[in-house]
Amino acid sequence: MTTNVKTIPLAFGSGILELDMPEKNISSIILPSELKITEEGASLIKKALENPMKSKRLSEIVNPNSRVAIIVSDVTRPTPTAKLLPPLLEELYLGGAKNENITIVFALGLHRNQTEEECRQLVGEEIFEKIRCVQHDRKRCRLLGETSFGTPVEVFEEVVDSDVIISTGTLEFHYYAGYGGGGKSILPGVSSEKSILSFHSFYSKLFEGDPLSGRTDSPARQNIEEAARIAGLDFIINVVLDSKKEIVAAVAGDLIEAHRKGVKVVDSMYKVPVESADAVVVSCGGFPKDINLYQATKSLENATSAVKRGGSIILVAEVSEGIGNKVYECWNRECGAPEDAVKRFKNHFEFGGHKAAIVGRAAKEFKLYLVSKLPETESKNAFFIPAMSIDEALEKVLSENPDAKIHVMPNGGWTLPVKQ
């Protein structure tokens, strides 16, 4: 008897890998409810800027003497900054703002510095030439106060010294902050190392609780928003992207009101009700979500709620830049077993180590396979079973259970399965 096989393309870096799966084993293909694109991204952004939530228009906030800081995402985020900036600048020019008084700040958090080429690509050649662009420097931060969570608000001085602070970004799920976007560009985006570590240290306290992704009520989100208010974040412009990274919605205005409006769009598109299956094959959705293992673990965590305890997860991630964080790398080498990483994290927070603990926690519950360009030893150190191809990983899963029901998540970085 011939078995019908379905071929499913999965993003891998900037390319595609094909998954050939027997149809009898497919439980479902977990896809977002894509919004139909009826309007150009630039037009959506323009409309959002013209109708801000709980805020004046930027053209009414700035004047010809205003020093303006525009915070933009770094290379690890899919934010289409080059599309966001032209309508944003037009709105600023309407209020008399001058190029020489505008600074674009790349929010790096604790990520690596970018090359000049990456900076140029992110903002677009023309804008890079006419407007001053600087990268966040966590050593040049100034203390502005403290949140009720005890997190010091130490912000990059280029941002602090501005009269008007504007934040851009993408609204998507985040394993700790609930969602990206909003005030997250301030904390951790342009904060000091001390502030960022304080912010992240709460995760070890919340680690064993309910998942935080897709929630706006978590202490992490409250901490972010308090810090952003203390820093004086005046205005946000955030976008929601579809799985092809096209803009489907834009929100602007107050850092909380506008953010929550965008969150509703994200939820309607990307929260997908599922019943737990025996296994899941999850692709991050390609670059930049699978640039390194540090970023790719977000897709792994999203996938965990789609699998029965004791089941398998096949993570498909190119990870062209390796592990992506020195501390994470170190913990992977030093923690011999998943339990070691979890225990160590609960006893001692170390930024980067949280990723080892996240994967460790998943490895205690599921069998984890990794299809990537990572050397075998590094995959094993990170608690994954390395596989040369998706077919090889799938074969191993089906050899243990030929009737396994398997979900496929082509956009793991965006999609959040919700148990029915």
C-alpha positions as CSV (number, residue, x, y, z in Angstrom):
1,M,0.0,0.0,0.0
2,T,1.5,3.4,-1.0
3,T,1.6,6.1,1.7
4,N,0.5,9.5,0.6
5,V,3.2,12.1,1.4
6,K,2.7,15.8,1.8
7,T,5.6,18.2,1.1
8,I,5.6,21.2,3.4
9,P,8.2,24.0,2.8
10,L,9.8,25.3,6.0
11,A,11.9,28.5,6.1
12,F,15.6,27.9,7.1
13,G,17.7,31.1,7.3
14,S,17.1,32.9,4.0
15,G,16.3,29.6,2.2
16,I,13.8,26.7,2.4
17,L,13.9,23.1,3.6
18,E,11.2,20.6,2.5
19,L,9.5,18.4,5.0
20,D,8.0,15.2,3.4
21,M,5.5,13.8,5.9
22,P,3.1,10.9,5.5
23,E,-0.4,12.5,5.4
24,K,-1.7,9.9,8.0
25,N,0.8,11.4,10.6
26,I,-0.2,15.1,10.1
27,S,-2.3,16.3,13.0
28,S,-2.5,19.8,11.7
29,I,-0.5,22.6,10.1
30,I,-0.6,25.4,12.7
31,L,-0.8,28.6,10.7
32,P,-1.7,32.1,11.7
33,S,-5.1,33.6,10.6
34,E,-3.5,35.9,8.1
35,L,-5.1,39.3,7.6
36,K,-5.8,40.1,4.0
37,I,-3.5,42.9,2.8
38,T,-5.8,45.6,1.4
39,E,-3.5,48.6,1.9
40,E,0.1,49.4,1.5
41,G,2.3,49.3,4.6
42,A,3.3,53.0,4.2
43,S,-0.4,54.0,4.0
44,L,-1.2,52.0,7.2
45,I,1.7,53.7,9.0
46,K,0.7,57.2,7.8
47,K,-2.9,56.6,9.0
48,A,-1.7,55.5,12.4
49,L,0.5,58.6,12.7
50,E,-2.4,60.8,11.7
51,N,-4.7,59.2,14.3
52,P,-2.6,58.4,17.4
53,M,-4.1,56.9,20.4
54,K,-4.3,59.0,23.6
55,S,-1.7,61.4,22.2
56,K,-1.2,64.5,20.1
57,R,0.2,63.9,16.6
58,L,4.0,64.1,16.4
59,S,3.7,67.1,14.2
60,E,2.0,68.9,17.1
61,I,4.6,67.6,19.6
62,V,7.8,68.7,17.9
63,N,8.9,72.2,16.8
64,P,11.9,73.4,14.7
65,N,14.2,73.3,17.8
66,S,13.2,69.8,19.1
67,R,16.0,67.3,19.5
68,V,14.4,64.0,18.5
69,A,15.5,60.4,19.2
70,I,14.0,57.7,17.2
71,I,14.7,54.2,18.6
72,V,14.8,51.4,16.1
73,S,15.2,47.6,16.3
74,D,18.5,45.9,15.7
75,V,19.3,43.1,13.2
76,T,17.9,40.3,15.3
77,R,14.3,41.7,14.9
78,P,12.2,41.6,11.7
79,T,11.0,45.2,12.1
80,P,10.8,46.8,8.6
81,T,12.5,50.0,9.8
82,A,13.3,51.2,6.3
83,K,9.5,51.3,5.6
84,L,8.6,52.8,9.0
85,L,11.0,55.7,8.9
86,P,9.9,57.7,5.7
87,P,6.3,58.3,6.9
88,L,7.5,58.9,10.4
89,L,10.0,61.6,9.2
90,E,7.4,63.2,7.0
91,E,5.2,63.6,10.1
92,L,8.1,65.1,12.0
93,Y,8.9,67.5,9.1
94,L,5.3,68.6,9.2
95,G,6.0,69.9,12.7
96,G,9.2,71.7,11.6
97,A,11.7,69.1,12.8
98,K,15.1,69.3,11.2
99,N,17.4,66.5,10.1
100,E,20.3,67.8,12.1
101,N,18.3,67.6,15.3
102,I,17.2,64.0,14.7
103,T,19.1,60.9,15.9
104,I,18.3,57.4,15.1
105,V,19.3,55.0,17.9
106,F,19.7,51.3,17.3
107,A,18.3,49.4,20.4
108,L,20.9,46.7,21.1
109,G,20.0,45.7,24.6
110,L,22.8,43.2,25.4
111,H,23.2,42.1,21.7
112,R,26.3,42.6,19.7
113,N,27.2,45.8,17.8
114,Q,26.1,45.9,14.2
115,T,28.3,46.4,11.2
116,E,27.9,49.7,9.3
117,E,26.5,47.7,6.4
118,E,23.8,46.2,8.7
119,C,22.9,49.7,10.0
120,R,22.6,51.0,6.4
121,Q,20.4,48.2,5.4
122,L,18.1,48.5,8.4
123,V,17.3,52.2,7.9
124,G,17.8,52.5,4.1
125,E,20.7,54.1,2.3
126,E,19.2,57.5,1.8
127,I,18.2,58.0,5.5
128,F,21.5,56.6,6.7
129,E,23.3,59.4,4.7
130,K,21.1,62.3,5.8
131,I,20.4,61.5,9.5
132,R,22.8,60.7,12.3
133,C,22.6,57.1,13.3
134,V,24.2,55.7,16.6
135,Q,24.2,52.4,18.3
136,H,23.1,52.0,21.8
137,D,26.1,52.0,24.2
138,R,25.2,50.4,27.6
139,K,28.2,52.0,29.2
140,R,26.9,55.5,28.5
141,C,23.7,55.4,30.4
142,R,22.2,57.8,33.0
143,L,20.2,56.9,36.1
144,L,16.7,58.4,36.0
145,G,15.0,56.6,38.8
146,E,13.7,53.1,39.8
147,T,10.6,51.1,39.0
148,S,8.4,49.6,41.8
149,F,10.1,46.3,41.0
150,G,13.5,47.7,42.1
151,T,14.9,47.9,38.5
152,P,17.1,50.9,38.1
153,V,16.1,53.0,35.0
154,E,19.5,53.8,33.5
155,V,19.0,54.9,29.9
156,F,21.4,55.7,27.0
157,E,22.4,59.4,27.3
158,E,21.7,60.1,23.6
159,V,18.0,59.2,24.3
160,V,17.9,61.0,27.7
161,D,19.3,64.2,26.2
162,S,16.5,64.4,23.6
163,D,13.4,66.5,23.9
164,V,11.1,64.0,22.1
165,I,11.6,60.2,22.4
166,I,9.9,58.0,19.7
167,S,10.0,54.2,19.7
168,T,9.5,52.0,16.7
169,G,9.1,48.2,16.7
170,T,7.2,45.1,15.9
171,L,4.4,43.6,17.9
172,E,4.9,39.9,18.4
173,F,4.9,37.3,21.2
174,H,7.8,37.3,23.7
175,Y,8.6,34.5,26.1
176,Y,9.1,36.9,29.0
177,A,7.7,40.3,28.2
178,G,4.5,38.8,26.9
179,Y,4.8,40.8,23.7
180,G,7.5,42.8,21.9
181,G,7.0,46.5,21.0
182,G,5.8,49.4,23.2
183,G,8.2,50.4,26.0
184,K,10.5,47.4,25.4
185,S,12.7,49.6,23.2
186,I,13.6,51.5,26.4
187,L,13.9,48.5,28.8
188,P,15.9,46.5,27.8
189,G,16.5,48.2,24.4
190,V,18.5,51.2,25.3
191,S,19.2,50.5,29.0
192,S,22.4,49.9,30.9
193,E,23.7,46.4,31.6
194,K,22.7,46.8,35.3
195,S,19.1,47.7,34.4
196,I,18.8,44.9,31.8
197,L,20.1,42.3,34.3
198,S,17.8,43.5,37.0
199,F,14.9,43.3,34.6
200,H,15.7,39.8,33.5
201,S,16.5,38.5,37.0
202,F,12.8,38.4,37.8
203,Y,12.4,35.6,35.2
204,S,14.0,33.1,37.5
205,K,11.2,33.8,40.1
206,L,8.5,33.3,37.4
207,F,10.2,30.5,35.6
208,E,8.2,27.6,37.1
209,G,4.9,29.4,36.7
210,D,2.5,29.7,33.8
211,P,4.0,30.7,30.5
212,L,4.3,34.5,30.1
213,S,4.2,34.7,26.3
214,G,1.0,36.3,25.0
215,R,0.2,38.1,28.3
216,T,0.1,41.8,29.1
217,D,-0.4,41.3,32.8
218,S,3.0,39.9,33.7
219,P,5.4,41.7,36.1
220,A,7.9,41.9,33.2
221,R,5.5,44.0,31.0
222,Q,4.6,46.2,34.0
223,N,8.3,46.8,34.8
224,I,8.9,47.7,31.1
225,E,6.1,50.2,31.1
226,E,7.1,51.9,34.3
227,A,10.7,52.2,33.1
228,A,9.5,53.7,29.7
229,R,7.3,56.3,31.6
230,I,10.2,57.2,33.8
231,A,12.5,57.6,30.8
232,G,9.9,59.9,29.2
233,L,9.0,57.8,26.1
234,D,6.7,60.2,24.3
235,F,5.3,58.2,21.4
236,I,5.4,54.7,19.8
237,I,4.8,53.5,16.3
238,N,4.6,49.7,16.1
239,V,3.6,47.4,13.3
240,V,2.2,43.9,13.1
241,L,3.6,41.7,10.3
242,D,2.2,38.6,8.6
243,S,4.2,35.5,8.0
244,K,5.7,36.9,4.8
245,K,6.9,39.9,6.9
246,E,4.5,42.3,5.3
247,I,2.9,45.0,7.4
248,V,-0.8,44.2,8.1
249,A,-1.5,46.7,10.9
250,A,0.1,49.8,12.5
251,V,-0.6,51.5,15.8
252,A,0.7,54.8,17.1
253,G,0.5,57.1,20.1
254,D,0.7,56.4,23.8
255,L,3.1,53.6,24.8
256,I,0.3,51.5,26.5
257,E,-2.9,52.4,24.7
258,A,-1.4,51.9,21.2
259,H,0.5,48.8,22.3
260,R,-2.7,47.1,23.6
261,K,-4.6,47.9,20.4
262,G,-1.8,46.2,18.5
263,V,-1.8,43.2,20.9
264,K,-5.5,42.5,19.9
265,V,-4.4,42.2,16.3
266,V,-1.5,39.9,17.2
267,D,-3.8,37.7,19.2
268,S,-6.5,37.5,16.5
269,M,-3.8,36.4,14.0
270,Y,-1.3,34.3,15.9
271,K,-3.0,32.7,18.9
272,V,-4.1,29.3,17.5
273,P,-6.2,26.8,19.5
274,V,-4.7,23.3,19.3
275,E,-5.0,19.9,20.9
276,S,-1.7,18.4,22.0
277,A,-0.1,16.0,19.5
278,D,2.6,13.4,19.9
279,A,5.2,15.6,18.2
280,V,5.6,19.0,16.5
281,V,8.0,20.1,13.7
282,V,8.6,23.8,14.2
283,S,10.5,26.3,12.0
284,C,11.3,29.7,13.4
285,G,10.1,31.2,10.1
286,G,13.6,31.8,8.8
287,F,16.0,34.8,9.2
288,P,16.3,36.7,11.5
289,K,14.4,34.6,13.9
290,D,16.8,31.7,13.5
291,I,20.0,33.9,13.2
292,N,21.3,32.1,16.3
293,L,20.2,29.5,18.9
294,Y,19.5,32.3,21.4
295,Q,16.8,33.7,19.2
296,A,15.6,30.3,17.9
297,T,14.7,29.0,21.5
298,K,11.7,31.4,21.4
299,S,10.1,29.2,18.7
300,L,10.9,26.1,20.7
301,E,9.1,27.6,23.7
302,N,6.1,28.5,21.6
303,A,5.9,25.0,20.3
304,T,5.9,23.3,23.8
305,S,2.2,23.9,24.4
306,A,1.3,21.9,21.2
307,V,2.9,18.7,22.4
308,K,1.9,16.0,24.9
309,R,4.3,15.5,27.8
310,G,6.9,12.9,26.7
311,G,6.5,13.8,23.0
312,S,9.0,15.2,20.6
313,I,9.9,18.6,19.2
314,I,11.9,19.0,16.0
315,L,13.3,22.5,15.8
316,V,14.3,23.7,12.3
317,A,16.7,26.6,12.6
318,E,19.7,27.6,10.5
319,V,21.5,29.4,13.4
320,S,24.2,30.7,11.0
321,E,25.7,32.8,13.9
322,G,25.9,29.8,16.3
323,I,24.7,30.0,19.9
324,G,24.6,33.8,19.9
325,N,25.5,34.5,23.5
326,K,28.7,33.8,25.4
327,V,27.0,33.0,28.8
328,Y,24.5,30.7,27.1
329,E,27.4,28.9,25.4
330,C,29.3,28.6,28.7
331,W,26.2,27.2,30.5
332,N,25.7,24.7,27.7
333,R,29.3,23.4,28.3
334,E,29.1,23.4,32.1
335,C,25.6,21.9,32.6
336,G,25.8,18.2,32.0
337,A,22.1,17.6,32.1
338,P,18.9,19.6,31.6
339,E,18.1,19.4,35.4
340,D,21.5,21.0,36.1
341,A,20.6,24.1,34.0
342,V,17.2,24.4,35.6
343,K,18.5,24.1,39.1
344,R,21.4,26.5,38.5
345,F,19.1,29.1,37.0
346,K,16.7,29.0,40.0
347,N,19.6,29.4,42.4
348,H,21.6,31.9,40.4
349,F,20.3,34.3,37.7
350,E,22.8,35.0,34.9
351,F,21.7,36.6,31.7
352,G,22.2,34.2,28.9
353,G,22.0,31.2,31.3
354,H,18.2,31.6,31.2
355,K,18.2,30.2,27.7
356,A,20.0,27.0,28.8
357,A,17.4,26.7,31.6
358,I,14.5,27.2,29.1
359,V,15.8,24.5,26.8
360,G,16.7,22.4,29.9
361,R,13.1,22.6,31.1
362,A,11.8,21.6,27.7
363,A,14.3,18.7,27.5
364,K,13.0,17.3,30.8
365,E,9.5,17.1,29.3
366,F,10.1,16.4,25.6
367,K,12.6,14.8,23.3
368,L,14.3,17.7,21.4
369,Y,15.7,17.4,17.9
370,L,17.6,20.2,16.2
371,V,18.0,20.5,12.4
372,S,20.6,23.3,12.0
373,K,24.1,24.3,10.9
374,L,25.4,24.0,14.5
375,P,28.2,21.5,15.1
376,E,26.9,18.2,16.6
377,T,28.7,18.7,20.0
378,E,27.2,22.2,20.4
379,S,23.7,20.8,19.7
380,K,24.2,18.0,22.2
381,N,25.6,20.5,24.8
382,A,22.4,22.5,24.4
383,F,20.3,19.4,25.2
384,F,19.2,18.7,21.6
385,I,19.6,15.5,19.5
386,P,21.3,16.8,16.4
387,A,19.8,15.7,13.0
388,M,21.4,16.3,9.6
389,S,18.0,16.8,8.0
390,I,14.3,17.1,8.8
391,D,13.7,13.7,7.3
392,E,16.3,12.1,9.6
393,A,14.7,13.7,12.7
394,L,11.2,12.7,11.5
395,E,12.4,9.1,10.8
396,K,13.6,8.8,14.5
397,V,10.2,10.1,15.8
398,L,8.3,7.7,13.6
399,S,10.5,4.7,14.3
400,E,9.4,5.1,18.0
401,N,5.8,5.6,17.1
402,P,4.8,4.9,13.5
403,D,1.2,6.3,14.2
404,A,2.4,9.5,15.8
405,K,0.2,12.5,15.2
406,I,2.4,15.5,14.4
407,H,1.7,19.2,14.2
408,V,3.7,21.3,11.8
409,M,4.5,25.0,12.8
410,P,6.0,26.8,9.8
411,N,6.1,30.1,11.7
412,G,7.1,29.2,15.2
413,G,8.6,32.6,16.0
414,W,5.2,34.2,15.4
415,T,2.6,31.6,16.3
416,L,1.4,30.7,19.8
417,P,-0.5,27.5,20.1
418,V,-3.1,27.7,22.9
419,K,-4.4,24.4,24.4
420,Q,-8.1,23.9,23.8
